[in-house]
């Protein structure tokens, strides 16, 4: 299947473009005003040619569907566990409903972190 420059892009391609523009802002290649203008345009583009025009004067390649790195489910899971544990701790402290909630939250946080480390080592072959 041949992809033409006039081909329509997906929402994922727009999100990748926004992340790439953010990286160029952090690297100092874009001013805040330029970043704002390009981000607004990136959110509205519909074709690959329009997307490529946003990156024409920036180093690197235009973000494509094939360049998308898969998300790391371990870090997402760990973040959710940490947020949940923090919420339990805050509720326990604010409501005064026993310190056992604090112990449960700590066990979940430690267990979730340890599980993430074990899975990461297993997937990297260590």
Backbone atoms as SQL, in Angstrom:
CREATE TABLE atoms (id INTEGER PRIMARY KEY, chain TEXT, resi INTEGER, resn TEXT, atom TEXT, x REAL, y REAL, z REAL);
INSERT INTO atoms VALUES
  (1, 'A', 1, 'UNK', 'N', 0.838, -1.176, 0.000),
  (2, 'A', 1, 'UNK', 'CA', 0.000, 0.000, 0.000),
  (3, 'A', 1, 'UNK', 'C', 0.888, 1.246, 0.000),
  (4, 'A', 2, 'UNK', 'N', 0.699, 2.113, -0.944),
  (5, 'A', 2, 'UNK', 'CA', 1.491, 3.331, -1.070),
  (6, 'A', 2, 'UNK', 'C', 0.774, 4.459, -0.337),
  (7, 'A', 3, 'UNK', 'N', 1.522, 5.154, 0.525),
  (8, 'A', 3, 'UNK', 'CA', 0.951, 6.279, 1.261),
  (9, 'A', 3, 'UNK', 'C', 1.290, 7.564, 0.529),
  (10, 'A', 4, 'UNK', 'N', 0.276, 8.308, 0.173),
  (11, 'A', 4, 'UNK', 'CA', 0.457, 9.561, -0.552),
  (12, 'A', 4, 'UNK', 'C', 0.530, 10.724, 0.431),
  (13, 'A', 5, 'UNK', 'N', 1.205, 11.815, 0.056),
  (14, 'A', 5, 'UNK', 'CA', 1.284, 12.977, 0.951),
  (15, 'A', 5, 'UNK', 'C', -0.087, 13.554, 1.301),
  (16, 'A', 6, 'UNK', 'N', -1.062, 13.348, 0.424),
  (17, 'A', 6, 'UNK', 'CA', -2.400, 13.862, 0.685),
  (18, 'A', 6, 'UNK', 'C', -3.245, 12.932, 1.525),
  (19, 'A', 7, 'UNK', 'N', -2.651, 11.798, 1.973),
  (20, 'A', 7, 'UNK', 'CA', -3.390, 10.840, 2.793),
  (21, 'A', 7, 'UNK', 'C', -3.780, 11.482, 4.118),
  (22, 'A', 8, 'UNK', 'N', -4.927, 11.087, 4.613),
  (23, 'A', 8, 'UNK', 'CA', -5.393, 11.626, 5.892),
  (24, 'A', 8, 'UNK', 'C', -4.620, 10.986, 7.041),
  (25, 'A', 9, 'UNK', 'N', -4.453, 11.738, 8.119),
  (26, 'A', 9, 'UNK', 'CA', -3.714, 11.249, 9.282),
  (27, 'A', 9, 'UNK', 'C', -4.688, 10.871, 10.395),
  (28, 'A', 10, 'UNK', 'N', -4.170, 10.128, 11.347),
  (29, 'A', 10, 'UNK', 'CA', -4.983, 9.691, 12.484),
  (30, 'A', 10, 'UNK', 'C', -4.796, 10.628, 13.678),
  (31, 'A', 11, 'UNK', 'N', -5.627, 10.432, 14.667),
  (32, 'A', 11, 'UNK', 'CA', -5.483, 11.206, 15.911),
  (33, 'A', 11, 'UNK', 'C', -4.154, 10.873, 16.584),
  (34, 'A', 12, 'UNK', 'N', -3.713, 9.614, 16.475),
  (35, 'A', 12, 'UNK', 'CA', -2.416, 9.231, 17.047),
  (36, 'A', 12, 'UNK', 'C', -1.276, 10.011, 16.395),
  (37, 'A', 13, 'UNK', 'N', -1.356, 10.217, 15.093),
  (38, 'A', 13, 'UNK', 'CA', -0.311, 10.973, 14.395),
  (39, 'A', 13, 'UNK', 'C', -0.288, 12.418, 14.881),
  (40, 'A', 14, 'UNK', 'N', -1.463, 12.981, 15.137),
  (41, 'A', 14, 'UNK', 'CA', -1.512, 14.356, 15.672),
  (42, 'A', 14, 'UNK', 'C', -0.888, 14.415, 17.062),
  (43, 'A', 15, 'UNK', 'N', -1.194, 13.420, 17.891),
  (44, 'A', 15, 'UNK', 'CA', -0.629, 13.384, 19.248),
  (45, 'A', 15, 'UNK', 'C', 0.890, 13.246, 19.205),
  (46, 'A', 16, 'UNK', 'N', 1.387, 12.392, 18.317),
  (47, 'A', 16, 'UNK', 'CA', 2.840, 12.241, 18.172),
  (48, 'A', 16, 'UNK', 'C', 3.467, 13.542, 17.716),
  (49, 'A', 17, 'UNK', 'N', 2.790, 14.247, 16.804),
  (50, 'A', 17, 'UNK', 'CA', 3.307, 15.523, 16.328),
  (51, 'A', 17, 'UNK', 'C', 3.382, 16.527, 17.476),
  (52, 'A', 18, 'UNK', 'N', 2.376, 16.547, 18.327),
  (53, 'A', 18, 'UNK', 'CA', 2.394, 17.461, 19.476),
  (54, 'A', 18, 'UNK', 'C', 3.522, 17.123, 20.437),
  (55, 'A', 19, 'UNK', 'N', 3.753, 15.824, 20.657),
  (56, 'A', 19, 'UNK', 'CA', 4.870, 15.423, 21.527),
  (57, 'A', 19, 'UNK', 'C', 6.208, 15.814, 20.897),
  (58, 'A', 20, 'UNK', 'N', 6.318, 15.649, 19.588),
  (59, 'A', 20, 'UNK', 'CA', 7.559, 16.010, 18.891),
  (60, 'A', 20, 'UNK', 'C', 7.786, 17.519, 18.955),
  (61, 'A', 21, 'UNK', 'N', 6.716, 18.300, 18.788),
  (62, 'A', 21, 'UNK', 'CA', 6.843, 19.761, 18.902),
  (63, 'A', 21, 'UNK', 'C', 7.273, 20.142, 20.320),
  (64, 'A', 22, 'UNK', 'N', 6.747, 19.451, 21.312),
  (65, 'A', 22, 'UNK', 'CA', 7.145, 19.712, 22.706),
  (66, 'A', 22, 'UNK', 'C', 8.632, 19.446, 22.896),
  (67, 'A', 23, 'UNK', 'N', 9.127, 18.376, 22.283),
  (68, 'A', 23, 'UNK', 'CA', 10.555, 18.062, 22.382),
  (69, 'A', 23, 'UNK', 'C', 11.394, 19.158, 21.735),
  (70, 'A', 24, 'UNK', 'N', 10.933, 19.698, 20.610),
  (71, 'A', 24, 'UNK', 'CA', 11.668, 20.784, 19.957),
  (72, 'A', 24, 'UNK', 'C', 11.630, 22.054, 20.805),
  (73, 'A', 25, 'UNK', 'N', 10.521, 22.285, 21.517),
  (74, 'A', 25, 'UNK', 'CA', 10.427, 23.439, 22.420),
  (75, 'A', 25, 'UNK', 'C', 11.431, 23.284, 23.556),
  (76, 'A', 26, 'UNK', 'N', 11.483, 22.111, 24.160),
  (77, 'A', 26, 'UNK', 'CA', 12.401, 21.852, 25.266),
  (78, 'A', 26, 'UNK', 'C', 13.849, 21.985, 24.805),
  (79, 'A', 27, 'UNK', 'N', 14.128, 21.552, 23.572),
  (80, 'A', 27, 'UNK', 'CA', 15.491, 21.634, 23.040),
  (81, 'A', 27, 'UNK', 'C', 15.868, 23.057, 22.639),
  (82, 'A', 28, 'UNK', 'N', 14.913, 23.975, 22.669),
  (83, 'A', 28, 'UNK', 'CA', 15.206, 25.372, 22.340),
  (84, 'A', 28, 'UNK', 'C', 15.114, 25.699, 20.857),
  (85, 'A', 29, 'UNK', 'N', 14.587, 24.785, 20.067),
  (86, 'A', 29, 'UNK', 'CA', 14.476, 25.038, 18.629),
  (87, 'A', 29, 'UNK', 'C', 13.251, 25.878, 18.285),
  (88, 'A', 30, 'UNK', 'N', 12.292, 25.919, 19.192),
  (89, 'A', 30, 'UNK', 'CA', 11.078, 26.707, 18.989),
  (90, 'A', 30, 'UNK', 'C', 10.899, 27.673, 20.160),
  (91, 'A', 31, 'UNK', 'N', 10.421, 28.864, 19.845),
  (92, 'A', 31, 'UNK', 'CA', 10.047, 29.782, 20.922),
  (93, 'A', 31, 'UNK', 'C', 8.662, 29.370, 21.409),
  (94, 'A', 32, 'UNK', 'N', 8.237, 29.920, 22.517),
  (95, 'A', 32, 'UNK', 'CA', 6.931, 29.587, 23.061),
  (96, 'A', 32, 'UNK', 'C', 5.820, 29.994, 22.090),
  (97, 'A', 33, 'UNK', 'N', 5.993, 31.141, 21.426),
  (98, 'A', 33, 'UNK', 'CA', 5.000, 31.617, 20.457),
  (99, 'A', 33, 'UNK', 'C', 4.938, 30.668, 19.257),
  (100, 'A', 34, 'UNK', 'N', 6.112, 30.258, 18.751),
  (101, 'A', 34, 'UNK', 'CA', 6.141, 29.329, 17.622),
  (102, 'A', 34, 'UNK', 'C', 5.520, 27.988, 18.013),
  (103, 'A', 35, 'UNK', 'N', 5.835, 27.528, 19.208),
  (104, 'A', 35, 'UNK', 'CA', 5.272, 26.269, 19.684),
  (105, 'A', 35, 'UNK', 'C', 3.754, 26.356, 19.747),
  (106, 'A', 36, 'UNK', 'N', 3.244, 27.467, 20.277),
  (107, 'A', 36, 'UNK', 'CA', 1.800, 27.655, 20.387),
  (108, 'A', 36, 'UNK', 'C', 1.142, 27.639, 19.004),
  (109, 'A', 37, 'UNK', 'N', 1.724, 28.358, 18.053),
  (110, 'A', 37, 'UNK', 'CA', 1.171, 28.410, 16.695),
  (111, 'A', 37, 'UNK', 'C', 1.191, 27.030, 16.041),
  (112, 'A', 38, 'UNK', 'N', 2.331, 26.352, 16.134),
  (113, 'A', 38, 'UNK', 'CA', 2.454, 25.037, 15.485),
  (114, 'A', 38, 'UNK', 'C', 1.581, 23.994, 16.174),
  (115, 'A', 39, 'UNK', 'N', 1.444, 24.082, 17.484),
  (116, 'A', 39, 'UNK', 'CA', 0.588, 23.130, 18.198),
  (117, 'A', 39, 'UNK', 'C', -0.869, 23.302, 17.792),
  (118, 'A', 40, 'UNK', 'N', -1.283, 24.539, 17.645),
  (119, 'A', 40, 'UNK', 'CA', -2.653, 24.811, 17.204),
  (120, 'A', 40, 'UNK', 'C', -2.876, 24.250, 15.804),
  (121, 'A', 41, 'UNK', 'N', -1.913, 24.462, 14.928),
  (122, 'A', 41, 'UNK', 'CA', -2.020, 23.935, 13.561),
  (123, 'A', 41, 'UNK', 'C', -1.966, 22.408, 13.559),
  (124, 'A', 42, 'UNK', 'N', -1.112, 21.831, 14.407),
  (125, 'A', 42, 'UNK', 'CA', -0.982, 20.372, 14.467),
  (126, 'A', 42, 'UNK', 'C', -2.297, 19.721, 14.897),
  (127, 'A', 43, 'UNK', 'N', -3.005, 20.361, 15.786),
  (128, 'A', 43, 'UNK', 'CA', -4.277, 19.809, 16.248),
  (129, 'A', 43, 'UNK', 'C', -5.339, 19.847, 15.147),
  (130, 'A', 44, 'UNK', 'N', -5.145, 20.699, 14.151),
  (131, 'A', 44, 'UNK', 'CA', -6.150, 20.863, 13.103),
  (132, 'A', 44, 'UNK', 'C', -5.783, 20.209, 11.770),
  (133, 'A', 45, 'UNK', 'N', -4.540, 19.766, 11.586),
  (134, 'A', 45, 'UNK', 'CA', -4.144, 19.205, 10.289),
  (135, 'A', 45, 'UNK', 'C', -4.916, 17.920, 10.007),
  (136, 'A', 46, 'UNK', 'N', -5.103, 17.649, 8.703),
  (137, 'A', 46, 'UNK', 'CA', -5.829, 16.445, 8.312),
  (138, 'A', 46, 'UNK', 'C', -5.036, 15.563, 7.355),
  (139, 'A', 47, 'UNK', 'N', -3.977, 16.103, 6.741),
  (140, 'A', 47, 'UNK', 'CA', -3.211, 15.299, 5.780),
  (141, 'A', 47, 'UNK', 'C', -1.736, 15.227, 6.182),
  (142, 'A', 48, 'UNK', 'N', -1.058, 14.247, 5.599),
  (143, 'A', 48, 'UNK', 'CA', 0.369, 14.074, 5.874),
  (144, 'A', 48, 'UNK', 'C', 1.184, 15.249, 5.360),
  (145, 'A', 49, 'UNK', 'N', 0.758, 15.850, 4.258),
  (146, 'A', 49, 'UNK', 'CA', 1.479, 16.998, 3.709),
  (147, 'A', 49, 'UNK', 'C', 1.399, 18.188, 4.664),
  (148, 'A', 50, 'UNK', 'N', 0.226, 18.424, 5.235),
  (149, 'A', 50, 'UNK', 'CA', 0.077, 19.517, 6.200),
  (150, 'A', 50, 'UNK', 'C', 0.935, 19.262, 7.436),
  (151, 'A', 51, 'UNK', 'N', 0.979, 18.014, 7.872),
  (152, 'A', 51, 'UNK', 'CA', 1.789, 17.655, 9.038),
  (153, 'A', 51, 'UNK', 'C', 3.274, 17.843, 8.745),
  (154, 'A', 52, 'UNK', 'N', 3.705, 17.411, 7.561),
  (155, 'A', 52, 'UNK', 'CA', 5.112, 17.552, 7.177),
  (156, 'A', 52, 'UNK', 'C', 5.525, 19.013, 7.127),
  (157, 'A', 53, 'UNK', 'N', 4.614, 19.900, 6.718),
  (158, 'A', 53, 'UNK', 'CA', 4.930, 21.332, 6.635),
  (159, 'A', 53, 'UNK', 'C', 5.263, 21.909, 8.010),
  (160, 'A', 54, 'UNK', 'N', 4.685, 21.355, 9.067),
  (161, 'A', 54, 'UNK', 'CA', 4.964, 21.846, 10.426),
  (162, 'A', 54, 'UNK', 'C', 6.400, 21.567, 10.851),
  (163, 'A', 55, 'UNK', 'N', 7.011, 20.535, 10.255),
  (164, 'A', 55, 'UNK', 'CA', 8.345, 20.105, 10.651),
  (165, 'A', 55, 'UNK', 'C', 9.401, 20.376, 9.587),
  (166, 'A', 56, 'UNK', 'N', 9.039, 21.106, 8.544),
  (167, 'A', 56, 'UNK', 'CA', 9.942, 21.301, 7.403),
  (168, 'A', 56, 'UNK', 'C', 11.263, 21.951, 7.811),
  (169, 'A', 57, 'UNK', 'N', 11.258, 22.874, 8.753),
  (170, 'A', 57, 'UNK', 'CA', 12.486, 23.575, 9.126),
  (171, 'A', 57, 'UNK', 'C', 13.102, 23.051, 10.428),
  (172, 'A', 58, 'UNK', 'N', 12.612, 21.907, 10.911),
  (173, 'A', 58, 'UNK', 'CA', 13.131, 21.329, 12.146),
  (174, 'A', 58, 'UNK', 'C', 13.913, 20.056, 11.835),
  (175, 'A', 59, 'UNK', 'N', 14.968, 19.776, 12.610),
  (176, 'A', 59, 'UNK', 'CA', 15.738, 18.556, 12.365),
  (177, 'A', 59, 'UNK', 'C', 14.939, 17.315, 12.719),
  (178, 'A', 60, 'UNK', 'N', 15.316, 16.204, 12.130),
  (179, 'A', 60, 'UNK', 'CA', 14.626, 14.948, 12.389),
  (180, 'A', 60, 'UNK', 'C', 13.581, 14.679, 11.331),
  (181, 'A', 61, 'UNK', 'N', 12.838, 13.626, 11.543),
  (182, 'A', 61, 'UNK', 'CA', 11.811, 13.244, 10.590),
  (183, 'A', 61, 'UNK', 'C', 10.449, 13.632, 11.104),
  (184, 'A', 62, 'UNK', 'N', 9.515, 13.792, 10.180),
  (185, 'A', 62, 'UNK', 'CA', 8.135, 14.054, 10.556),
  (186, 'A', 62, 'UNK', 'C', 7.584, 12.815, 11.249),
  (187, 'A', 63, 'UNK', 'N', 6.911, 12.970, 12.381),
  (188, 'A', 63, 'UNK', 'CA', 6.358, 11.804, 13.060),
  (189, 'A', 63, 'UNK', 'C', 5.374, 11.070, 12.148),
  (190, 'A', 64, 'UNK', 'N', 5.505, 9.763, 12.063),
  (191, 'A', 64, 'UNK', 'CA', 4.603, 8.952, 11.243),
  (192, 'A', 64, 'UNK', 'C', 3.973, 7.878, 12.101),
  (193, 'A', 65, 'UNK', 'N', 3.011, 7.192, 11.536),
  (194, 'A', 65, 'UNK', 'CA', 2.340, 6.119, 12.266),
  (195, 'A', 65, 'UNK', 'C', 3.313, 4.994, 12.597),
  (196, 'A', 66, 'UNK', 'N', 4.316, 4.778, 11.725),
  (197, 'A', 66, 'UNK', 'CA', 5.255, 3.695, 11.948),
  (198, 'A', 66, 'UNK', 'C', 6.306, 4.045, 12.991),
  (199, 'A', 67, 'UNK', 'N', 6.492, 5.315, 13.273),
  (200, 'A', 67, 'UNK', 'CA', 7.526, 5.741, 14.216),
  (201, 'A', 67, 'UNK', 'C', 7.041, 5.736, 15.661),
  (202, 'A', 68, 'UNK', 'N', 5.777, 5.410, 15.858),
  (203, 'A', 68, 'UNK', 'CA', 5.216, 5.463, 17.198),
  (204, 'A', 68, 'UNK', 'C', 5.784, 4.341, 18.063),
  (205, 'A', 69, 'UNK', 'N', 6.365, 4.716, 19.168),
  (206, 'A', 69, 'UNK', 'CA', 6.894, 3.731, 20.110),
  (207, 'A', 69, 'UNK', 'C', 5.735, 3.196, 20.943),
  (208, 'A', 70, 'UNK', 'N', 5.713, 1.908, 21.220),
  (209, 'A', 70, 'UNK', 'CA', 4.623, 1.366, 22.039),
  (210, 'A', 70, 'UNK', 'C', 4.703, 1.893, 23.465),
  (211, 'A', 71, 'UNK', 'N', 3.561, 2.049, 24.063),
  (212, 'A', 71, 'UNK', 'CA', 3.527, 2.505, 25.445),
  (213, 'A', 71, 'UNK', 'C', 4.041, 1.408, 26.354),
  (214, 'A', 72, 'UNK', 'N', 4.599, 1.816, 27.464),
  (215, 'A', 72, 'UNK', 'CA', 5.117, 0.865, 28.432),
  (216, 'A', 72, 'UNK', 'C', 4.025, 0.602, 29.464),
  (217, 'A', 73, 'UNK', 'N', 3.366, -0.570, 29.419),
  (218, 'A', 73, 'UNK', 'CA', 2.272, -0.835, 30.350),
  (219, 'A', 73, 'UNK', 'C', 2.732, -0.935, 31.795),
  (220, 'A', 74, 'UNK', 'N', 3.987, -1.267, 32.026),
  (221, 'A', 74, 'UNK', 'CA', 4.477, -1.381, 33.396),
  (222, 'A', 74, 'UNK', 'C', 4.489, -0.015, 34.071),
  (223, 'A', 75, 'UNK', 'N', 4.983, 1.003, 33.371),
  (224, 'A', 75, 'UNK', 'CA', 5.032, 2.317, 33.994),
  (225, 'A', 75, 'UNK', 'C', 3.624, 2.886, 34.190),
  (226, 'A', 76, 'UNK', 'N', 2.699, 2.583, 33.283),
  (227, 'A', 76, 'UNK', 'CA', 1.322, 3.040, 33.437),
  (228, 'A', 76, 'UNK', 'C', 0.689, 2.371, 34.650),
  (229, 'A', 77, 'UNK', 'N', 0.903, 1.084, 34.789),
  (230, 'A', 77, 'UNK', 'CA', 0.346, 0.341, 35.925),
  (231, 'A', 77, 'UNK', 'C', 0.936, 0.856, 37.237),
  (232, 'A', 78, 'UNK', 'N', 2.229, 1.093, 37.245),
  (233, 'A', 78, 'UNK', 'CA', 2.884, 1.585, 38.450),
  (234, 'A', 78, 'UNK', 'C', 2.340, 2.958, 38.837),
  (235, 'A', 79, 'UNK', 'N', 2.122, 3.802, 37.837),
  (236, 'A', 79, 'UNK', 'CA', 1.555, 5.127, 38.108),
  (237, 'A', 79, 'UNK', 'C', 0.164, 5.002, 38.705),
  (238, 'A', 80, 'UNK', 'N', -0.657, 4.132, 38.160),
  (239, 'A', 80, 'UNK', 'CA', -2.011, 3.943, 38.697),
  (240, 'A', 80, 'UNK', 'C', -1.983, 3.422, 40.126),
  (241, 'A', 81, 'UNK', 'N', -1.087, 2.503, 40.402),
  (242, 'A', 81, 'UNK', 'CA', -0.970, 1.977, 41.760),
  (243, 'A', 81, 'UNK', 'C', -0.538, 3.076, 42.722),
  (244, 'A', 82, 'UNK', 'N', 0.429, 3.882, 42.293),
  (245, 'A', 82, 'UNK', 'CA', 0.915, 4.965, 43.156),
  (246, 'A', 82, 'UNK', 'C', -0.178, 5.995, 43.427),
  (247, 'A', 83, 'UNK', 'N', -0.936, 6.341, 42.391),
  (248, 'A', 83, 'UNK', 'CA', -2.028, 7.311, 42.566),
  (249, 'A', 83, 'UNK', 'C', -3.097, 6.737, 43.498),
  (250, 'A', 84, 'UNK', 'N', -3.436, 5.464, 43.304),
  (251, 'A', 84, 'UNK', 'CA', -4.428, 4.832, 44.173),
  (252, 'A', 84, 'UNK', 'C', -3.973, 4.772, 45.617),
  (253, 'A', 85, 'UNK', 'N', -2.712, 4.410, 45.813),
  (254, 'A', 85, 'UNK', 'CA', -2.177, 4.336, 47.171),
  (255, 'A', 85, 'UNK', 'C', -2.172, 5.715, 47.827),
  (256, 'A', 86, 'UNK', 'N', -1.806, 6.720, 47.062),
  (257, 'A', 86, 'UNK', 'CA', -1.803, 8.089, 47.599),
  (258, 'A', 86, 'UNK', 'C', -3.212, 8.527, 47.982),
  (259, 'A', 87, 'UNK', 'N', -4.189, 8.186, 47.140),
  (260, 'A', 87, 'UNK', 'CA', -5.577, 8.549, 47.445),
  (261, 'A', 87, 'UNK', 'C', -6.047, 7.878, 48.734),
  (262, 'A', 88, 'UNK', 'N', -5.693, 6.607, 48.906),
  (263, 'A', 88, 'UNK', 'CA', -6.079, 5.891, 50.128),
  (264, 'A', 88, 'UNK', 'C', -5.442, 6.539, 51.347),
  (265, 'A', 89, 'UNK', 'N', -4.180, 6.910, 51.239),
  (266, 'A', 89, 'UNK', 'CA', -3.482, 7.548, 52.359),
  (267, 'A', 89, 'UNK', 'C', -4.139, 8.877, 52.718),
  (268, 'A', 90, 'UNK', 'N', -4.430, 9.684, 51.706),
  (269, 'A', 90, 'UNK', 'CA', -5.053, 10.995, 51.962),
  (270, 'A', 90, 'UNK', 'C', -6.416, 10.813, 52.612),
  (271, 'A', 91, 'UNK', 'N', -7.219, 9.886, 52.098),
  (272, 'A', 91, 'UNK', 'CA', -8.543, 9.648, 52.678),
  (273, 'A', 91, 'UNK', 'C', -8.412, 9.155, 54.113),
  (274, 'A', 92, 'UNK', 'N', -7.468, 8.257, 54.368),
  (275, 'A', 92, 'UNK', 'CA', -7.277, 7.741, 55.730),
  (276, 'A', 92, 'UNK', 'C', -6.896, 8.854, 56.690),
  (277, 'A', 93, 'UNK', 'N', -6.014, 9.735, 56.256),
  (278, 'A', 93, 'UNK', 'CA', -5.576, 10.817, 57.131),
  (279, 'A', 93, 'UNK', 'C', -6.667, 11.868, 57.340),
  (280, 'A', 94, 'UNK', 'N', -7.424, 12.173, 56.287),
  (281, 'A', 94, 'UNK', 'CA', -8.458, 13.205, 56.400),
  (282, 'A', 94, 'UNK', 'C', -9.681, 12.731, 57.176),
  (283, 'A', 95, 'UNK', 'N', -10.064, 11.479, 57.017),
  (284, 'A', 95, 'UNK', 'CA', -11.279, 10.991, 57.668),
  (285, 'A', 95, 'UNK', 'C', -11.024, 10.372, 59.027),
  (286, 'A', 96, 'UNK', 'N', -9.770, 9.974, 59.286),
  (287, 'A', 96, 'UNK', 'CA', -9.460, 9.374, 60.572),
  (288, 'A', 96, 'UNK', 'C', -9.975, 7.957, 60.722),
  (289, 'A', 97, 'UNK', 'N', -10.239, 7.265, 59.608),
  (290, 'A', 97, 'UNK', 'CA', -10.762, 5.901, 59.657),
  (291, 'A', 97, 'UNK', 'C', -9.675, 4.860, 59.775),
  (292, 'A', 98, 'UNK', 'N', -8.877, 4.975, 60.758),
  (293, 'A', 98, 'UNK', 'CA', -7.929, 3.937, 61.096),
  (294, 'A', 98, 'UNK', 'C', -6.661, 3.922, 60.269),
  (295, 'A', 99, 'UNK', 'N', -5.650, 3.483, 60.950),
  (296, 'A', 99, 'UNK', 'CA', -4.334, 3.412, 60.321),
  (297, 'A', 99, 'UNK', 'C', -4.180, 2.174, 59.452),
  (298, 'A', 100, 'UNK', 'N', -5.151, 1.260, 59.509),
  (299, 'A', 100, 'UNK', 'CA', -5.062, 0.064, 58.684),
  (300, 'A', 100, 'UNK', 'C', -5.108, 0.423, 57.206),
  (301, 'A', 101, 'UNK', 'N', -5.806, 1.501, 56.857),
  (302, 'A', 101, 'UNK', 'CA', -5.822, 1.949, 55.462),
  (303, 'A', 101, 'UNK', 'C', -4.421, 2.345, 55.007),
  (304, 'A', 102, 'UNK', 'N', -3.690, 2.950, 55.917),
  (305, 'A', 102, 'UNK', 'CA', -2.322, 3.348, 55.607),
  (306, 'A', 102, 'UNK', 'C', -1.455, 2.117, 55.344),
  (307, 'A', 103, 'UNK', 'N', -1.638, 1.076, 56.134),
  (308, 'A', 103, 'UNK', 'CA', -0.877, -0.163, 55.942),
  (309, 'A', 103, 'UNK', 'C', -1.234, -0.823, 54.613),
  (310, 'A', 104, 'UNK', 'N', -2.510, -0.839, 54.256),
  (311, 'A', 104, 'UNK', 'CA', -2.948, -1.413, 52.980),
  (312, 'A', 104, 'UNK', 'C', -2.352, -0.627, 51.818),
  (313, 'A', 105, 'UNK', 'N', -2.399, 0.689, 51.906),
  (314, 'A', 105, 'UNK', 'CA', -1.854, 1.525, 50.829),
  (315, 'A', 105, 'UNK', 'C', -0.358, 1.292, 50.666),
  (316, 'A', 106, 'UNK', 'N', 0.361, 1.191, 51.782),
  (317, 'A', 106, 'UNK', 'CA', 1.797, 0.931, 51.709),
  (318, 'A', 106, 'UNK', 'C', 2.102, -0.417, 51.087),
  (319, 'A', 107, 'UNK', 'N', 1.325, -1.433, 51.469),
  (320, 'A', 107, 'UNK', 'CA', 1.538, -2.775, 50.905),
  (321, 'A', 107, 'UNK', 'C', 1.261, -2.786, 49.414),
  (322, 'A', 108, 'UNK', 'N', 0.212, -2.105, 48.988),
  (323, 'A', 108, 'UNK', 'CA', -0.116, -2.044, 47.560),
  (324, 'A', 108, 'UNK', 'C', 0.984, -1.318, 46.793),
  (325, 'A', 109, 'UNK', 'N', 1.461, -0.208, 47.332),
  (326, 'A', 109, 'UNK', 'CA', 2.502, 0.560, 46.652),
  (327, 'A', 109, 'UNK', 'C', 3.795, -0.236, 46.547),
  (328, 'A', 110, 'UNK', 'N', 4.216, -0.857, 47.628),
  (329, 'A', 110, 'UNK', 'CA', 5.455, -1.635, 47.622),
  (330, 'A', 110, 'UNK', 'C', 5.300, -2.860, 46.728),
  (331, 'A', 111, 'UNK', 'N', 4.190, -3.557, 46.850),
  (332, 'A', 111, 'UNK', 'CA', 3.953, -4.738, 46.024),
  (333, 'A', 111, 'UNK', 'C', 3.865, -4.402, 44.550),
  (334, 'A', 112, 'UNK', 'N', 3.192, -3.316, 44.220),
  (335, 'A', 112, 'UNK', 'CA', 3.086, -2.906, 42.820),
  (336, 'A', 112, 'UNK', 'C', 4.418, -2.495, 42.242),
  (337, 'A', 113, 'UNK', 'N', 5.224, -1.798, 43.022),
  (338, 'A', 113, 'UNK', 'CA', 6.549, -1.405, 42.560),
  (339, 'A', 113, 'UNK', 'C', 7.451, -2.608, 42.364),
  (340, 'A', 114, 'UNK', 'N', 7.388, -3.557, 43.304),
  (341, 'A', 114, 'UNK', 'CA', 8.204, -4.771, 43.183),
  (342, 'A', 114, 'UNK', 'C', 7.765, -5.589, 41.981),
  (343, 'A', 115, 'UNK', 'N', 6.463, -5.689, 41.753),
  (344, 'A', 115, 'UNK', 'CA', 5.943, -6.419, 40.606),
  (345, 'A', 115, 'UNK', 'C', 6.413, -5.783, 39.302),
  (346, 'A', 116, 'UNK', 'N', 6.411, -4.478, 39.251),
  (347, 'A', 116, 'UNK', 'CA', 6.867, -3.773, 38.051),
  (348, 'A', 116, 'UNK', 'C', 8.341, -4.041, 37.779),
  (349, 'A', 117, 'UNK', 'N', 9.140, -4.053, 38.831),
  (350, 'A', 117, 'UNK', 'CA', 10.580, -4.318, 38.669),
  (351, 'A', 117, 'UNK', 'C', 10.802, -5.739, 38.177),
  (352, 'A', 118, 'UNK', 'N', 10.087, -6.696, 38.742),
  (353, 'A', 118, 'UNK', 'CA', 10.236, -8.101, 38.330),
  (354, 'A', 118, 'UNK', 'C', 9.845, -8.265, 36.868),
  (355, 'A', 119, 'UNK', 'N', 8.740, -7.675, 36.468),
  (356, 'A', 119, 'UNK', 'CA', 8.295, -7.791, 35.071),
  (357, 'A', 119, 'UNK', 'C', 9.253, -7.090, 34.120),
  (358, 'A', 120, 'UNK', 'N', 9.793, -5.961, 34.536),
  (359, 'A', 120, 'UNK', 'CA', 10.747, -5.253, 33.680),
  (360, 'A', 120, 'UNK', 'C', 12.000, -6.089, 33.472),
  (361, 'A', 121, 'UNK', 'N', 12.482, -6.703, 34.535),
  (362, 'A', 121, 'UNK', 'CA', 13.677, -7.553, 34.405),
  (363, 'A', 121, 'UNK', 'C', 13.393, -8.775, 33.547),
  (364, 'A', 122, 'UNK', 'N', 12.203, -9.334, 33.715),
  (365, 'A', 122, 'UNK', 'CA', 11.831, -10.511, 32.935),
  (366, 'A', 122, 'UNK', 'C', 11.748, -10.176, 31.450),
  (367, 'A', 123, 'UNK', 'N', 11.181, -9.026, 31.115),
  (368, 'A', 123, 'UNK', 'CA', 11.030, -8.653, 29.700),
  (369, 'A', 123, 'UNK', 'C', 12.372, -8.240, 29.078),
  (370, 'A', 124, 'UNK', 'N', 13.328, -7.781, 29.887),
  (371, 'A', 124, 'UNK', 'CA', 14.628, -7.395, 29.338),
  (372, 'A', 124, 'UNK', 'C', 15.603, -8.560, 29.315),
  (373, 'A', 125, 'UNK', 'N', 15.215, -9.707, 29.875),
  (374, 'A', 125, 'UNK', 'CA', 16.047, -10.901, 29.827),
  (375, 'A', 125, 'UNK', 'C', 17.084, -10.982, 30.920),
  (376, 'A', 126, 'UNK', 'N', 16.967, -10.234, 31.978),
  (377, 'A', 126, 'UNK', 'CA', 17.950, -10.269, 33.069),
  (378, 'A', 126, 'UNK', 'C', 17.629, -11.342, 34.060);
